[in-house]
Amino acid sequence: MSKPDPKPDARTTPYKADLAASHLKDVVEAKNYGDAIRHQVMMPVIPLHKTPANAGMMDTQLLLGAEFDIYDINNGWAWGQEVQADGKGYVGYVPNMALARGGNEPTHRISVIRAPVFIKPDLKTAIRTTLPLNAKLSVDGQDGDYFRVSSLGHDMGYVHTNHIAAVKDAAGDFADMFVSVAELHLGLPYIWGGISPDGVDCSGLVQTSLRAVGSNAPRDTDMQEVGLGTEIDKDTDLKRGDLIFWKGHVGIMRDATTLLHANAYHMLVAGEPLAQAVTRIEKSAGPVTSIKRI
């Protein structure tokens, strides 16, 4: 007798008891099926919750310009899936008021950990808001050292040219750029589900740093361990950019001996000797499960 098909991963498959995506009719059973309506995030950072409640666990965050497919709206909460090229975006609930029907595809992204948006193209003017690393927006013109930017057709203000880059602009040594972005997060708080300057978790640090250099990544450590890089032998000399995996945890090598990771021990993004981290982490999570080179 053949084994039944495994249950789809609820983290990345848009289905629940009363509703599922139309393309899943032959995959999952639900009372109703529906098509998504694509929207974009129109606020700097919003949470994606496992349940439709502000006090519910935050699985991840969505940033300005991110796309989100809505399947259902109820009591101010939109249920759907973050759009990713690999189809593995997270499913959950986000505040409907933070979304709008998609407009033109963003042309640029924020390239620093946090960028101020000025009312005028002058550093002495007031700041309208700040935008996180990887927020996406459109450039509508240039005035000196500032780009005039917008989102979903709405004028936002001016961002300094040093703080913004074209969406596809990521040239150079990939591993070094990836780690350099991760290092920008040093000292940020550890926040479960975080991928923003407000705080990150271990896999969020990996995902947001890879996104900043033009490479997407799965959201959770188990997905990253399967989907990123090539496994190398544990006796191989480590290099900058190698990923170290434990059960439920991941860190990034800054060099041959130093690990950079968002962790609940320090409650922030910290660098420490790999040997020290291995000794401590194996007491709760067990030994290193793999080392991947990307």
matplotlib code that plots the C-alpha trace (Angstrom):
import matplotlib.pyplot as plt

x = [0.0, 1.4, 1.8, -0.5, 0.9, 2.5, 0.5, 1.5, 3.6, 1.1, 3.7, 3.9, 0.6, -2.5, -5.1, -7.3, -10.4, -12.8, -10.8, -7.9, -6.3, -8.0, -4.8, -4.9, -8.2, -6.5, -4.1, -6.0, -9.6, -11.5, -15.1, -14.3, -11.6, -10.8, -8.4, -6.0, -6.1, -2.6, -1.8, 1.3, 2.4, 2.1, 3.7, 7.4, 7.0, 4.0, 3.7, 2.4, 0.7, -0.2, -3.7, -5.9, -4.9, -2.4, -1.3, -0.9, 2.6, 4.4, 5.8, 7.6, 7.4, 6.5, 8.2, 7.1, 6.6, 6.4, 3.5, 0.8, -1.9, -5.2, -7.7, -9.9, -10.6, -12.4, -12.6, -9.8, -7.4, -6.3, -5.4, -3.1, 0.5, 3.6, 4.6, 8.1, 9.6, 9.9, 6.3, 7.4, 6.3, 4.7, 1.0, -0.8, -2.7, -1.7, -3.6, -5.7, -5.3, -1.6, -2.3, -3.3, -4.0, -0.7, 0.5, 3.7, 6.6, 9.1, 12.3, 14.6, 15.2, 16.6, 20.3, 21.1, 19.8, 17.4, 16.9, 15.3, 12.8, 13.0, 10.2, 12.6, 15.9, 17.8, 19.3, 18.2, 14.5, 12.1, 11.9, 8.6, 9.4, 12.2, 12.4, 14.0, 16.6, 15.0, 11.9, 10.9, 9.8, 9.9, 12.2, 10.4, 13.2, 16.4, 17.3, 21.0, 22.0, 18.4, 15.9, 12.2, 10.5, 6.9, 5.0, 1.9, 1.7, 1.9, 4.7, 6.8, 9.5, 13.3, 15.9, 19.6, 21.3, 23.7, 20.7, 19.1, 19.9, 18.3, 16.4, 18.7, 21.9, 24.1, 27.6, 30.7, 32.0, 28.7, 29.8, 31.5, 28.5, 26.1, 28.1, 28.7, 24.9, 24.5, 27.1, 25.0, 22.6, 25.1, 23.6, 20.0, 17.5, 16.6, 12.9, 11.1, 9.8, 11.8, 13.4, 13.7, 15.8, 13.5, 15.0, 15.6, 15.7, 18.4, 16.8, 15.5, 19.0, 20.0, 17.0, 17.1, 20.9, 20.6, 17.7, 19.8, 22.3, 19.7, 19.2, 16.0, 15.9, 13.4, 12.2, 12.9, 16.1, 14.9, 14.0, 17.3, 19.3, 17.7, 17.5, 20.7, 24.1, 26.1, 27.0, 30.6, 32.5, 32.8, 36.5, 36.8, 38.3, 35.5, 35.1, 33.3, 29.7, 29.4, 26.2, 26.3, 23.1, 21.7, 18.2, 16.2, 19.2, 21.5, 24.5, 26.8, 30.6, 32.3, 35.7, 37.2, 36.5, 33.8, 30.1, 27.5, 24.0, 20.8, 20.2, 18.1, 21.2, 22.5, 19.0, 20.6, 22.7, 26.1, 29.5, 31.4, 33.9, 32.3, 33.8, 32.2, 28.8, 28.9, 29.6, 26.7, 24.2, 24.7, 23.4, 19.9, 19.8, 22.3, 25.3, 25.8, 23.7, 25.3, 27.5, 26.5, 28.5, 26.5]
y = [0.0, 3.4, 6.0, 9.0, 12.3, 14.3, 17.2, 20.5, 22.9, 25.2, 27.9, 28.4, 26.8, 29.0, 26.8, 26.4, 24.5, 27.0, 28.3, 27.4, 28.8, 27.6, 26.1, 23.7, 22.0, 18.7, 19.0, 20.0, 19.7, 22.9, 24.2, 26.9, 27.7, 31.2, 33.2, 35.8, 39.5, 40.9, 43.8, 45.7, 46.8, 50.6, 51.0, 50.7, 47.5, 45.4, 42.1, 38.8, 36.9, 33.2, 34.2, 37.3, 39.1, 41.8, 39.6, 36.5, 35.2, 37.1, 34.7, 37.3, 40.9, 42.5, 45.6, 48.5, 47.4, 43.7, 41.9, 40.0, 37.8, 38.2, 35.4, 36.6, 39.7, 39.6, 42.1, 44.2, 41.2, 40.1, 36.4, 35.4, 34.8, 36.9, 36.8, 35.3, 34.1, 30.6, 30.5, 29.9, 33.1, 32.9, 32.5, 34.4, 37.4, 41.1, 44.3, 45.0, 48.8, 48.4, 47.0, 48.5, 47.1, 46.7, 49.5, 49.9, 47.6, 49.3, 50.4, 50.8, 49.4, 50.8, 49.7, 50.8, 49.5, 52.5, 55.4, 58.8, 60.2, 64.0, 66.3, 68.3, 67.5, 69.0, 67.2, 70.0, 69.6, 67.5, 63.7, 62.3, 58.7, 56.2, 53.1, 49.7, 47.9, 46.1, 48.4, 48.8, 52.0, 54.0, 56.8, 59.7, 62.2, 63.5, 66.8, 67.1, 64.3, 63.2, 61.0, 61.9, 58.6, 57.3, 54.1, 52.9, 56.3, 58.3, 60.8, 60.0, 62.6, 62.5, 59.8, 60.5, 58.7, 56.9, 55.2, 53.7, 51.4, 49.9, 46.8, 44.6, 46.5, 44.0, 43.6, 42.4, 39.5, 37.9, 36.3, 39.4, 41.6, 39.2, 39.2, 43.0, 43.5, 41.0, 43.0, 46.1, 44.4, 43.9, 45.0, 44.9, 43.2, 39.6, 39.6, 36.4, 36.8, 40.0, 41.1, 44.8, 47.4, 46.9, 43.5, 40.1, 36.4, 34.0, 33.0, 36.5, 37.8, 35.4, 36.1, 39.9, 39.9, 37.7, 39.8, 42.9, 41.4, 40.2, 36.6, 35.4, 32.8, 30.7, 32.1, 29.3, 27.5, 24.1, 25.5, 27.4, 24.3, 22.4, 25.2, 27.3, 26.5, 23.3, 21.2, 21.1, 18.7, 19.8, 19.5, 21.9, 25.3, 27.8, 31.0, 34.3, 33.7, 30.0, 29.1, 27.0, 25.1, 23.6, 22.3, 25.5, 27.9, 29.3, 31.6, 33.3, 33.0, 36.5, 34.8, 31.3, 31.4, 34.0, 33.4, 36.2, 35.3, 36.7, 34.7, 34.5, 34.1, 37.6, 38.7, 40.6, 40.1, 39.3, 38.0, 35.4, 32.6, 29.7, 27.2, 29.1, 29.2, 25.5, 24.5, 26.6, 25.8, 22.0, 21.9, 23.0, 22.4, 19.6, 19.5, 21.3, 19.6, 21.0, 23.6, 25.2, 27.3, 29.7]
z = [0.0, -0.9, 1.8, 1.7, 0.4, 3.2, 4.6, 2.9, 5.0, 6.6, 6.9, 3.2, 1.9, 1.8, 3.3, 6.5, 7.3, 5.7, 2.8, 0.6, -2.6, -5.8, -7.1, -4.1, -4.9, -5.7, -2.8, 0.4, 1.5, 2.5, 2.6, 0.0, -2.5, -3.8, -5.9, -4.4, -4.9, -5.0, -2.7, -1.6, 1.8, 2.2, 5.6, 6.6, 8.6, 9.4, 11.4, 9.9, 12.7, 13.0, 14.3, 13.6, 16.9, 17.8, 20.7, 18.4, 17.7, 14.9, 12.4, 10.3, 9.1, 5.7, 4.6, 2.4, -1.2, -0.4, -2.2, -0.4, -1.9, 0.0, 0.1, 2.9, 5.0, 8.3, 11.2, 9.8, 9.2, 5.8, 5.5, 2.7, 1.6, 1.1, -2.5, -3.1, -6.4, -5.1, -3.9, -0.3, 1.2, 4.7, 5.2, 7.9, 9.0, 8.5, 9.3, 6.2, 6.7, 5.9, 2.4, -0.9, -4.4, -6.2, -8.4, -10.4, -9.6, -7.3, -8.9, -5.8, -2.4, 0.8, 1.1, 4.7, 8.0, 8.3, 6.0, 6.9, 4.4, 4.3, 3.5, 1.2, -0.4, 2.5, 5.5, 7.7, 7.0, 9.0, 8.6, 7.5, 8.3, 8.3, 6.1, 6.9, 4.9, 1.9, 1.8, -1.9, -3.5, -6.7, -7.7, -9.5, -9.9, -8.4, -6.8, -6.0, -3.6, -3.0, -4.8, -4.7, -3.9, -3.8, -3.0, -4.7, -6.5, -3.3, -2.8, 0.3, 0.2, -0.4, 0.4, 0.1, -2.8, -0.3, 1.3, -1.8, -4.7, -7.7, -7.0, -9.1, -8.1, -6.2, -7.7, -5.9, -3.8, -2.8, 0.4, 1.6, 0.8, 2.5, 5.7, 5.6, 5.5, 8.4, 10.4, 10.1, 12.5, 15.3, 18.6, 17.3, 19.7, 19.2, 18.2, 17.2, 13.6, 13.1, 9.8, 10.4, 12.3, 15.2, 15.7, 14.0, 14.8, 13.6, 10.3, 9.8, 9.9, 7.2, 5.1, 5.2, 4.6, 1.5, 0.2, 0.5, -2.0, -4.4, -3.3, -1.6, 1.1, 2.9, 6.2, 8.8, 9.7, 8.6, 5.2, 5.0, 5.9, 3.0, 0.5, 0.9, -0.4, -0.5, 2.5, 3.4, 5.7, 9.3, 9.1, 6.2, 7.0, 7.4, 5.4, 5.7, 4.8, 5.7, 7.5, 10.7, 11.5, 14.7, 15.2, 15.3, 15.0, 12.4, 12.4, 9.9, 9.9, 9.9, 9.4, 10.1, 13.8, 14.6, 14.5, 13.9, 15.0, 16.5, 19.6, 22.7, 25.0, 24.3, 23.3, 20.4, 17.3, 18.6, 17.4, 19.4, 18.9, 17.2, 19.6, 22.5, 20.8, 19.9, 23.5, 24.8, 22.1, 22.1, 25.7, 24.5, 20.8, 20.3, 18.1, 14.8, 12.2, 9.0, 7.6, 4.3, 1.9, -0.3]

ax = plt.figure().add_subplot(projection="3d")
ax.plot(x, y, z, "-o")
ax.set_aspect("equal")
plt.show()
